[in-house]
């Protein structure tokens, strides 16, 4: 299929953002985002193809959902640098997931998805089920095999933000109920591909925690007001955006980022807020690495409004590092898994002070 190109009209970066779409032979979409309008060079060869098959089931006692996707059991696991599926492709070598010689930032549909558009309806039983229709995408931050949100640089972080926003808009337009961009960092949280990247899931239902949050905001909870009134929790601010340790943190050294004047999602940022948000993504990642003295394993997720519920929703980006001290992992033990009541070894006020003092 030929490569189609467009310019993204919704700009906060002050620069034009170009988007190239390519459809793989197995039907999966690949998008290249960049500041350059150049046509990427397609490398010919045998392309990878996807595996599918999954369904959603609701836990009758907990009220939350699990997705069963047995084909993911055979997904790529710790490939060598030469077999990195997230790198640009090279002439004379097996194709990667990105069959182009170079790119700035890439998004493609996951080869081993939990959710996919053509998912079949599940067989009826007494248990509540739901078709696993939706989207699973991989977002590759850079063609370079190493790096982080801290080292990408502000210009590339702004491109990443624009790509996230474009995917939010596109995936909500496709009928998804909830969109969650996220990043897992470090083998300690199960990362099997070390190339800098994240993922974006489009869910057919609103997950229980996000549905609960939407209800709380609709009932009048004002996170932005609470954060601004609690100076001991502040870590850093930039452009009307604030990084802080939430008073109700569940992980030691948990950090959230949100706007002083609440927005329902990053698509509502003005230019100053977008700059501030991208700066803080890099700054908090750098603070973690400096404080723990290592590449810090964490889970990062962006929590925006569910589809059609953005009237009072307040967007947050949430970092969950899984270290409780330098060299010491935070394990989720039986009581936490069974009850959802976390035991937190560090007071949020201490988290804020320690990270605030890291230059």
N, C-alpha and C positions, 0 to 999 in steps of 0.2 A: 504494500500500500504506500502511496506517496505521503510525504510529510506535509501536514497542514500547519500553517502559522497564523498567529494573531497577536495583537498588542493588547495587554491588559489595561483597560481604561481606568480601573479604580486604583489610583496611585497615591501613595503617601511618601514615597521615597524621593520625589522630585526628579526621578529618572524614569524613562520608559522601561517597562518590563515586557519581554517577549516570551511567548509560549509556543512551543512546537509540539504537535501531536503526531504520534506514530502508532499504528496498530500492529501488534505482533501477529504472526501467522496463527496462533492459537486464540486470537480474539482479544487478548489483554491490551489495554491502553498503556502507552508510555508517554510522558510529558516531560519536555525539557524547558526549564525556566532560565532566563538570563537577561543581562543588561545589553547583550549584543544581538543584533538582528540576523547574524549569519545563519546560513543553512548548514546544519550539521552533516558530517560525512558519514553515510551509512556503510557499515562493514558487512559484506556478504558472508553467509555461512549458515550452519544448522542452528536454529534457535531453540531455547529451552521451552518446555510446554508445561501447562499447569495441571494440578491434581485437584479434584473437588469431591464433595460429599460431607454434609454436616447437618445438624439440627440443634435447635434450642429447646431446653427443658427447664421448667420452673420448679424450684425447690418448694414443696408444699409446706414445710415447717419454717423456712427462713425467708421465703418470699422473694428470693433473688434467682437469677438465671444462670445456667451454665450452657456452653456451646460444646457439642461433641463433634470433633473433626478428626476422624481416625487417619485420614490421609496425611495429616501434618506430622505423623510419627516418623515419616521418611524425609523430612525437610533437611536442607543443607546444614551440616554440623561441622564447625571449626575447619573450614577449608584452608589450604595453604595459600600464601600470598599469590602464587601463580594461578590459583584456581578461584580467586576472589570474584564472586558473581556481581559485585557492586562497582567494579572498576570499569573504565572505558574499554571497549573491545580493541583488539589489535589484529592487523592483517596477519594471516597465517597461523592464528591461534584459535582455540575454541571460543565461540561467542559467549560473552557474559550476558547478564540480564539487560544490559544497555548496549545495543549493537551499533554504537557510534564511537568514533575515534576520540572525541572529547566532548565535554559538556560543562556547564556551570553548576546546575542543580537539576536533579532528575527525580521524577515520581513515576512509579509503575505499579500495576496491580500485582499483588503478591502471587507467587507461583503456588504457594501452599496456604490458601486462605481459610479462615474460619467462617467468613461470610462471603457470598458471591451472588451476583444478580440472578443466576439461573437456578438457584437452590430449589429443590422439590419440596412440596408440602409434606410434613411428617405424617405417618400413619396415626390415626386417631386411637387414643387410649384414655384411661381415667386420669392420667397425668397431663397437666397443662403443657402443651408444646407450641412451638412457633417455627415457621419456616426460617431458615438461616439466610434469608435474603439480605444483602447488604454489600459492603465493600471493604476490602483490606488492601491498603496500599503501602508501599515502601517509599520513603522519601530520603534520597541520598544527598547529603549536604554538600559534597564536593567530590571531584574526581580523585583527589589525593587519598591514599589509603589510611592515613593517620590524621588526627586532629580532634578538636572538640568545640563546643559552643564558645569556649573561652578563647581558642586560638584561631577560629574562623575569621575574625575581624568584623567590625561593625557593618561594612558594606555587604558582606555575604550574609550576616544575620538579618539584615533588612530584606535581602532577596528571599531568604527562608521564610520570613514573616509574610511576604507577599504571596509566596507559594502556598503557605498554610491557609491564608485568607481565600485564595482562589479555590482551593480544594473544599473548604467549608461551603462556599457558595455553590460550587458545582455539585457536591454530594448531597447537600440539602435539596437542591433542585431535582435530584434524581429520586427523591422520596424517602431518604433515610430519616429515621426518627432522632438519632443522636450521632454526633461526630466527635471523635476523640483523637486528636494528634498526641502522640506520646513518644518517649525515648527511653529505652533501657540501656544503661551504661555499665559495662563491667561483667566479667564472667560470673561474679558473685550473684548477679540477678538473672543469670541464664543467657547472657549474650553469647551467640555462637559465630557472629560475623563482626569483626572489629572495625571495619570501615565505618567512618562517621555517618550515622544514619538514624532515622526514626521510623515510625509507622503512623498510619492514619486509618482508624476503623470507622466505618459507617454502620451503625446498628439498626436493626429493624424495630427495636423496642428501646425505650429510655431505661438504661440500667438503674437499679434501685437507688444507689447513692446519689446519682444525678437527679432522679425524680424527687428524692427527699429534699435535696438542696433547692430545687425549683419551687417546691411547696413552701419551704422556709422563707425564701425571698418574696414569694407572692404574699405571704402572711405578714411581711413587714420587717424581716430581719435585715439590718443594714450593716454589712461587713465593713464597708469603707468607713463609715462613721466610727465603728468600734476600733478599727485599726488606728485611725488618726488620734483617737483619745487615749492611746496606750503607748506612750513614748518608749517605755522600757523594752518594747518588742521590736522597735525599728532597727533595721540594719543599714539600708541605703535607699536613697530616693533619687530619681532623675526624670525630668520631663513630665511631671504629674503622675508618675508611676512609683510605687513603693514596694520594696522587698522587706519582709518581716517574718518573724517566727510567730505563727498563729498561736493564740493562747490555748487552743485545744489540740495542739500538735499530737500526733500518735507516734511519730518516729523521732528519736533523738536527732537534733539538728535539721529538722524539717523546716523548709522555707517556702513561703508563698509570695507571689508577685501579683499586684493588682493596681487598678487606677484609683487615684484619690477621688475623682468624679467617676463613679462606677459606669462601666460599659457592659453590654450584654455579651460581647464577643470582640475579638481583635479587629473584625471588619469595621467596628465603630471608632477605632483609634483615629485621632487627628495626627498630623505629622510629628508634633512634639511628643505625643504619647508613644507613637510607634518607635521613635528614636530611643526614648527612655526605656521602653520595654526591652528592646534588643540589647541595649547597653547592659541592663541588669541580668539578662540571661547569661551573658558572657562573664559579668562580674561575679555573680553567685557561684558559677562553675569554678572560676579561678580561686575564689575564697575557699571553697571546699577543698580543692587540691592543695592549696597552701596550708590550710588548717590540719588536714589529715596526713599531709606529707606523702601523698600518693595520688594516682588517678582514682578519683573517688567513685565507687559504684553507687549509682542512684537510679531511681525511677522518676521521670518527669512527665507530667500530663497537663494538657490544656483543657480547662473546664469552662466551656461556653454554654450559652443557652440551648436547650433542646429546641427542635423545630417548632416554631409558632408560639414559644413561651418566653420571648425576650423582653417583655414589658418591664419587669423589675429584676431580672436575673443579673448577677454581678460576676463578671468573668475573673478567673484566677488561673495562674500557672502554678503548679504545685510540685516542688522537689521533695522526694522521699529518699534521702541517703540511707544506706543500710549499714553504716558504721555507727557505733555508739561511742567510739573513741578511736584514736589512731591505732590501726592494726587489729581492732576488735569489731567483729560483725555483730549486728543486731539480728537475732534470730526470732522468728515468729513462732513461739512455743505453743503447747497444747491449749493453755488457757486463752490465749489470744485468738487462735484459730477457732476454738469452740464457742467463745462468747462474743468476740469482736471488741472486748475490753482490753486495750493495750496497756502494757506496763512500760512507762517511758522513763529512762534513766537520767534525763537532763531536763530541768525546767526550761520552758520556752524563753524566759527572761535571760537565762544563762546562755542559751543558744545565740540569742540576738547580740549579747555583749561580746561573746567570743568571736563571732563572725564580723561584727561591726569593727572590732579592733584590728582585723586583717586588712592591711592596706591593699 
